[in-house]
């Protein structure tokens, strides 16, 4: 009888853990969203971007003015994501999330990045308020 009760409790615990992980894939950690927005001039060439981490490939994407690319992930102690952007003969590669950054760097669990004709901007608020220019474009 004791064995049956222990087995039943263990099964219930395992099912509960699976349900919690299904509902929230970031069990015991925080979920971050990275959003990269094309805010380049109308009728300009498209923005090409490639994002990845050390173990997750997010592929190549093409954005036109007003479009965005976003992705979500669960943070661990070594989480680092970067994106490489190309536009109109210019390019820039930079970290879009680094777990070593202060928590306010991606407020409300959203790291917001915006490509403009004069560089790459970031907002520490979401929805974005004041944007800070972080990077100039480099020649490709």
C-alpha positions in Angstrom: 0.0 0.0 0.0 2.8 2.4 0.9 4.6 1.7 -2.4 1.4 2.5 -4.4 0.8 5.8 -2.5 4.5 6.8 -3.1 4.2 5.9 -6.8 0.9 7.9 -7.1 2.5 11.0 -5.5 5.6 10.8 -7.7 3.4 10.5 -10.8 1.3 13.5 -9.7 4.5 15.5 -9.1 5.9 14.7 -12.5 2.6 15.5 -14.3 2.4 18.8 -12.4 6.0 19.8 -13.4 5.2 18.9 -17.1 2.0 21.0 -17.0 3.9 24.0 -15.5 6.7 23.7 -18.0 4.1 23.5 -20.9 2.2 26.6 -19.6 5.4 28.6 -18.9 8.5 27.4 -20.7 10.6 29.6 -18.5 9.9 27.8 -15.2 12.1 29.4 -12.4 13.6 31.9 -14.8 12.6 35.0 -16.7 11.5 35.3 -20.3 12.9 38.0 -22.5 11.7 39.4 -25.8 14.1 41.0 -28.2 12.5 43.3 -30.8 14.4 44.8 -33.8 12.4 47.4 -35.7 13.1 48.8 -39.2 12.6 52.6 -38.8 14.5 53.5 -41.9 13.3 56.0 -44.5 10.3 55.0 -46.7 11.3 53.6 -50.1 14.9 52.8 -48.9 16.5 49.4 -49.4 15.3 46.6 -47.1 17.0 45.9 -43.8 18.7 42.4 -43.7 19.4 40.9 -40.3 20.7 37.7 -38.8 20.4 36.9 -35.1 21.8 34.0 -33.0 23.2 32.9 -29.7 26.0 30.4 -29.1 23.6 27.5 -29.4 20.5 28.9 -31.2 20.3 30.0 -34.8 17.5 32.4 -35.6 18.1 32.7 -39.3 18.2 35.5 -41.9 15.3 38.0 -42.1 14.4 40.9 -44.5 12.5 43.8 -43.1 10.9 46.8 -44.8 10.2 50.1 -43.2 7.9 49.7 -40.2 8.3 45.9 -39.9 10.0 44.2 -37.0 11.6 40.9 -36.1 11.2 39.6 -32.5 12.1 36.5 -30.6 11.7 35.2 -27.1 13.9 33.0 -24.8 14.4 31.9 -21.3 17.4 33.4 -19.5 20.2 31.4 -18.0 23.5 32.5 -16.4 25.3 32.7 -19.7 22.6 33.9 -22.1 23.9 36.1 -24.9 22.2 37.0 -28.2 23.6 39.1 -31.0 22.2 40.4 -34.3 24.0 41.5 -37.5 22.2 44.1 -39.6 22.9 45.2 -43.2 21.3 48.2 -44.9 22.2 50.3 -47.9 26.0 49.4 -48.0 26.3 49.6 -44.3 26.4 47.0 -41.5 26.5 46.6 -37.7 26.9 43.5 -35.5 26.1 44.0 -31.8 24.7 42.2 -28.7 20.9 42.5 -28.4 20.9 40.8 -25.0 23.6 39.9 -22.5 22.7 38.4 -19.1 25.6 40.4 -17.6 23.8 43.7 -18.4 22.0 45.5 -15.6 18.3 44.5 -15.4 17.1 48.0 -16.4 18.8 47.6 -19.8 15.9 45.6 -21.0 13.0 47.1 -19.0 9.7 45.2 -18.8 11.6 42.1 -20.1 11.8 43.6 -23.7 15.1 44.6 -25.3 14.0 47.1 -28.0 16.3 48.0 -30.9 15.6 50.3 -33.8 17.5 50.7 -37.0 17.5 54.3 -38.3 19.5 55.8 -41.2 22.1 57.3 -38.8 22.6 54.2 -36.6 21.1 51.7 -34.1 19.0 52.9 -31.2 17.9 51.3 -28.0 15.1 52.1 -25.5 15.2 51.0 -21.9 11.4 51.2 -21.8 8.7 49.3 -23.5 6.7 50.6 -25.2 9.7 52.6 -26.3 10.0 56.1 -25.1 13.2 58.0 -25.5 15.6 56.2 -27.7 19.4 56.3 -27.1 21.7 56.0 -30.1 24.0 53.1 -29.3 25.9 52.4 -32.5 26.8 54.1 -35.8 26.6 52.1 -39.0 29.9 50.7 -40.3 30.7 50.5 -44.0 30.0 47.0 -45.3 
